[in-house]
Amino acid sequence: MTEARLDAAVTLPGEDFSRVALTAEAVGLLQKLWLQHGPLMFHQSGGCCDGSSPMCYPAGEFITGDSDVLLGLFDLSGAGTGGGVTSDPPGGPGHGRPLEFWMSREQFSYWSHTHLTVDVVPGRGSGFSVEAPEGKRFLIRSTLMDWPV
């Protein structure tokens, strides 16, 4: 059974495949959080503080630099999934700004052979991530890619 997902736009030079996706549940929660907090971004550090979970921040709140890799861009506008907001009011999720997914360059060196899917599970992750008060947390599910990278 294949679960519905939203693949990110490709961002790495020379690649023609998406490296990261969102489940329908993740899209629904992100649309809700976008309406509460404005534009959002993910960062996957692999470090301390629940490092196996992607951290969701208001866009620009986590400063990225040369030590980070932009793995994908998500357009949440019109991504009706049944899991959350189904209409996209002006200024709502995705209007004029994609959701960025960043990973630390060091972490990417370990995970470069995997495809990542952001999912949602019950529970509380790190207090730094905007979904914490919702009683849910984002989680990475990884699968090995079956082509050379």
N, C-alpha and C positions, 0 to 999 in steps of 0.2 A: 504494500500500500504506500503510495507516494503522497506525502503531506504537501498541501499548498504552501508555497513560499514565495517571497519577493527577493529576487536576486539583485545584488548591487551592480551599479554601473562599473565597468572596468576602469581602473585608475593607474595600474602599473604599466610603464612603457614596455612595448613588445609583447604584451599579453592580450589574448582575445577571449578570456574566460573570466567569469565572476569568481572571486575567492571567498565571498561572504554573502549570506542570505539571512532573511528574517522569516520566522514562522508567522502564520496568520495571527496567532496570539500575541506575538511580539509587536506586530504592526498595530494591532488594536490598542495595546497598552501605550505604545509610543505616540499614537495619535492623541490619546487622552492626555498624556504628559505634555505633549507639544502645546495643547490648548491651555494648560496650566502654567507652563514655564517658558513658552516661546520656543524658538529653534533649538534643536538638541544635537548632541554628538556622542559617539562612543569612543572610549579608549580602553584598550586591552594591554595591561602592563606586564602581567605575569609575575609581578613583585609581591610585596606584602599586601595586607588589607584586602583579603578575598581576591587575590590576584588571578584566580582561575575564572573569575566572572568579569564580563565586560562592564565597565563603569559608564553610566549615562549621565551626562552633565548638560547644563545649558550651553549652547554653542559658544565657544570662545572662553568659557570659564576654566577649562584645562588648556594650558598653553602647550602647543606642540612645537617641535623643532626638528633639527637634523637627526635626532636620535629616534624619530618616529616615522612610520610608513603609513601612507593613506591607502588602505586596502579596498575601499569602495565608497560609493555615494548612493544613497537611497532617496528616491522620490516618493514621499508618502502621500502626495496629492492623488486622490482618486484610487487609492489602494484599499478600497472597501473590502473588508475581510469578514464582516459579521462579528468580529471580536471586539469591536469598539466603535469609534466614531465612524458613521457611514456617509455623512455628508461633510463636505469640506468648505466651511464658510470662508469668505475673503480673509486673508491673513492666517488661515488655519494651516495645518500640517502640510509642509511641502511647497507652499506658495512662495516661489522665488528663492527658496533656499533648501538644498538637499541636506539630509542627515549624513554626516561624515562618520566613517568607521576607521579609527586609527589604531595602530599597534606599535609597541616599542620595537625598534629595529632588532634588538637582541632577541626578543621573543619571536619575531618573525623568522629569524634564522633557524629556530627550532620548529616552527609550525609551517614553514614554507611549502611543505609537501601535503598539506591538508586543506580541505574546504571547510569553512566554519559556518555554522548556522546558529543564529541567536534565537533562543527560545525563552519561554517564561515558565517558572515553576513557583508553587506556593512557598512562602517563607520569607525571611528577611536576610538580605545580603548586607553589604557594607552601608553604613549610614551616609557615605559620601555620594552614593548614586541616587538619582531623583526618584526611582521607583520604590525605595525603602519604605516610605509611609503607606504604600498601597498593599502591604502584606504579600508582595510578590518580589521575585528577583529574576534578573536576566541571567542566563546560563549559556555557555558555549557548548555546542555539540559538534564534534569534529569527525570527519571521515577522510580516509586517505584518498588522495587523488590517484586515478589509474592511468595517468600519463606523465611523462617526464617533465619536470619543472626545472 
